[in-house]
Amino acid sequence: MISALSDHKWRLPEAAFHLLLHIWNSGLQVREAFPVSLVLRILLRLGADPSVLTTMGWTADVNGRNKAIDMETRAIAIYRLVALLTASAR
């Protein structure tokens, strides 16, 4: 799952993203699409402020934060995250 959101310069993340979209858009029954804990880890890796997540009542593991991500990579990863969350929720 995280591979599909990784750096856009590599082909594997793009392939993983399209594969996951295809699976969820095909109508196949998937047991668990996106655990909340995974979404929280991804948000932290993308630079979300842990205090905002805590304010929302979510437990945020600040150890999961990565070093700074450039704006272009972050924008692509956020687009992919929203697209995958939308597809998995259908």
Helices and strands as residue ranges (DSSP letters): G 2-5, H 11-25, H 36-45, H 50-55, G 62-64, H 71-89
